[in-house]
Amino acid sequence: MAKSTFYHAGCPVCVNAEQELLQLVEKSEVEIIHLGESKNHI
């Protein structure tokens, strides 16, 4: 299966969604991109 990418802006809702996602899938299967810190990924 291909690696999924989860983009977020760092707000509390996004951080909560990230935590919920990581409870469902292995961290190695998801690339997490914080857009405030990694603007080159936009």
N, C-alpha and C positions, 0 to 999 in steps of 0.2 A: 504494500500500500504506500502511496506517496505521502510525503510529509506535509502536514497542513500548516498554514500560517495564520496566527491570530494577531491582528493589529489592534492596539489600543492607545488611548491618549493619557492614561495615568489617573483618570478620575476615579472616585470610589466605586462607581458602578462598573467601570471597566476592570478594575483590579479584582472586584468580587467575581465577575464573569470569568476572568483568567483563573482564579482559584477553583471555581466550580468546574471549569473545563479540565483542569489538571487532575481533578478527582475522578474524571471519567476516562481519560486516556493517559498513556505513558508520556512523560515529559519529552522523551526522545522522539516521539512521533509528532511533536508540535514545535514550530518555531514561533517564539513570542517576540513581537516587534513593538516597542514603545515608541510611538511617533514623535513624542517630545524629545526623546534622546537619540533617535535614529532617523532623522528627517531624510536621509539619502535613500531610504527604503520606500518612500512614497512613490 
